[in-house]
Amino acid sequence: MTLDDSDAPTVEDGAADAGEADAESEANRDSEKRVYASEAEARQYRGTWYLPLPYDQLKEAPESDDYPERGDGGAFRLTDLPRVPRVRHILGPSAIMLGASLGSGETLFWPILVAQHGWAVYWAFVVGVFTQFFINTELQRWTVATGESIFRSMARIHRGWPALFLLFGFASLGWPGWAAGAAQVATTALGLDGVSVGAFGLTLPSWKLLAIGLMLLIWLSYQISSVMYNAVEAFQVGLLFIATGTAVVLVLYAGSLGELTNLSAAVVNVGRLPEGMDIAVFLGGLAFAGAGGYLNLSQSLWVREKGYGMGNYQGRVKNPLIGDDPEPIERDGFTFRPTELNVRRWRGWWRAVQLEHFFTFVVGLLFVATILMSVSSKYAPGTTTDAIGMWLTEIAPALGGVGALLVFVVLFVALFTTEYAIVESFVRNSADAMYEVFGRDAGWDLSQIFWRLLTVFTAWGVLIILLFTTPFEGQEPFFFLVVGAALSGVMMWPYTALTLVINTTRLPEHLQPGWLRVVAMWWASGFYGYFSVLLVGQTLATWTGETFRTTAGVVGSGPGGYVLWTIFFLVQSYAVVRSIQGKRRAAGTVDAADGRDRLFS
């Protein structure tokens, strides 16, 4: 077939095509500029960014399928979603979470579990990390979409929920085990074990004085910035670099990377637990395959402080001592009309949220924890001591000299970093929960609540350290870490199920999680619920005999144990059914959501 003159392209045709292509390219560039922030604008997110709006002048969102459900709360205010910054500009919240993980799962729980039971348990660590990836990002969803904290979303259902998790939080994090552990490491490294110091008519072990000093140092660090979050992020990121760099040097010095050839044992043992494993330690390991428990809830508040999505329009918690004017955190947050532009921005934000958390938290956690497990596997196989003792009395002496010094530095910085994150997380979560439950109505200022709670919690930590050997004679710091970790694991069950129900029944179609994420949250809820019931049953059995005993296979449990399993199955079934109903009810209700429900949306 040949072209005749009428079919042949002409110069004019080529010019027209080029002009159309240039116009289309220009339109695409303009469209991208409307979705993504410029470099100058995006740099604002490197600290924290608050963009105040005339809240009372904004229109209220109607009660329709296009907008989040109000529940027991007021109307959301309508405004556009901010343009999307690049991922490199919003790093921070996940780095704090990774720092919180350093002194728990990365250096303590999983290294000792692998040392005691071999690499056959490593599968549970990997499962725990990826499970927490889905939980943590789902905890951020409501805040990115509305600017409200996760506690405010719970209060829209019932004010009892934030109060319940506040109590859980104190029970799990109210014991300064990490500060005590860091002090134990430091005194051992300095040769001060058993040395007491007299002061103010008191004679105290040197580790107590150091632990108290660490608690006070944390308190003082908050006083250097007018925005509380900025101080935390700066300190945590700095400590994170020190701990990670030292851990890499330690592993290379120890020559333990060859242990990673045994990782195949994790593959063939997926789903199996070694005989005689302590469920409390294992559940603590699952909770701390990451930060765990009350700490995870902080993801919502940290991304609000950072200015993610609609959180950009909410104020930040300021230091009342600095003298800056407070910034308002509105009771009822913001939402956006589901226009094509806003939905594209939402997809951009959600992609950035996932990438920031994956590359900072998941990759960082898998890398550092795994290489430290190789050290414990090589130098402390079959250990019968606790995790801190394993590093100090077995691994450090075996390495000697430079190796021992590296162990001390890694362990001290990791434990101190975690204690810092725990103080921050407990205070920030609890202040927000108290504010949403009754503080706001009482006219309290959130910044004042935060600062006073920080001071009280620091004083409480000092008091517990001073009384450590009186009410808990014979218990090492690791005992408190196990108790706190196990309670954190139990706590993760109800808030995971609740978050799933909120995100699938209270958010409109274009903001809901995709089906793969829904299934992942079913798994997360069931995962933590199952091991929580096992732990609660075994704990009650030590007090009541066989009545509340629970077995791994359910069959053979005591009468009270069957009651616990029934509660588990009812809660799990409710979460599954309600999430399916929410997804089906919302399907096809928002025109701009067409094609939005991708696997990881």
Summary of the structure (lengths in Angstrom):
residues: 601
radius of gyration: 26.1
end to end distance: 48.7
largest distance: 107.8
contacts: 2130
relative contact order: 0.16
helix: 69%
strand: 3%
